[in-house]
Amino acid sequence: MYLNEALYTDFLNDREILWLGIDFSKARFTKKDFNITQEVLRYYLNEWNLLIISDQKKYDIRLSFRKPVMSYDLSLISKCNKTVKINNILHENITLNDLQSEESICNYVRSLEMPQQHRFALMFIVESFDTNSKTGSVWVVVTETSSKEPVLCEKFIKNPSGFGVKNYWARIFYNVLFDIKSYAFCRWENLVKKNE
């Protein structure tokens, strides 16, 4: 886990957050559930992104991150997701070599052109949807938009559930936000306070 303590203290005191969306440009999916066409893949990527905005009561970013004001701008993530090709992300099995490091995720985020509506922005970067292990891994990244410096970067591994491909894997995002609301946010806060 990466935590920039000075910036995170500022983030704690800020009332606003910008939701950038769910980035699938680094993702790896197992073929078992995703033997689909490019058009169907694009449909799922759009639907998962729209879900967070259309059902904000269920996927409650404000509550999880203790921010009364949330805006969203999916333009950056839409551009990233358009580069995703079905042939590149499908694997029979997902191995450690297919996965991202904290350093590679932070460097990737630093390379992006961030929208500037608020000082701090949040994005999810999907690492894997693995049918074989019934897990999804997602990097949660908070960035200071002007400097493009990561404030927080942590990987969460959660279990999907539900019916239909869209809802089954969307459960991952619900579980990540639930974990942040219930445990992780307090853990991050305590890490900073302990080191003050």
Secondary structure, DSSP 4 states (H G I P E B T S, - for coil): -EE-HHHHHHHHH--EEEEEEEE-TT-EEETTT----HHHHHHHHHHHHHHHHHTTTTS-HHHHHT-SEEEE--HHHHHHHTT--HHHHEESS--GGGSPPHHHHHHHHHTS----SSSEEEEEEEEEEETTTTEEEEEEEEEETTTTEEEEEEEEEE---SSSHHHHHHHHHHHHHHHIIIIIHHHHHHHHHHT-
